[in-house]
């Protein structure tokens, strides 16, 4: 929810769009039945935003 608060001008629709785009490219919010996903490998908020917006980042994740 912090994303919507921080990037409120984009809104929940933009967040949903980024997540859907990324999952279609192999980046998952949660993997299987666990609560861990690709975004959990990020160490900073900036890395999460980079991964979310671009499907890749300093974590080395992403297939875009």
N, C-alpha and C positions, 0 to 999 in steps of 0.2 A: 504494500500500500504506500510505502514511502515514495515509490516512483511517481504515483499519481499526485502526491502532495508536492513533490519537488518539480515535476514536469506537468503541472496541472493544465497548462495551455494545450498540451497534446491529448490528455485525458486517457481514460481507460480503454478507449477504442484503439489508440495508438499502441498502448502496451500489449493489448490482445493481438494486434497485428504483428508486432515484433515477435512475440512468443510463438505464434502460429507459423510465421515464416521460418523461424529458427528450428522448430520441431520438424518441419518438412525438410530441413537440411541436416538433420541428425543431432541437433543440440536440444537437450531435454531439460525441462524444469525439474522433473523427478524421473528417475530411472527405475523401471519395474515397480516393485512394491515398496521401495524405500523412499525416504524423504530426501535423499541426496541426489543431486543432478549436476549437470555441467556447470551451472552458475555457482555451485558451492566450491568449485576449484578456484574461484576468484578470491583474491586477498583484499581487495579494496572496492569501494563503491564505484570508483572510476572504471575498474576492470569489469564490473558487472554491467555498467552502462555501455562500455565498448563492446562486450559480447552481445548484449541485447540489441544494440543498434546496428552492429556490423557483422554479427555472426562469427566473430573471431576477436582475438585480443591477445594480450600478453601472456595469457594462460596457455596459448598454443592450441586452444580448442577451435573448432569451427571448420566447416567444409565449404565456405563461400569463396 
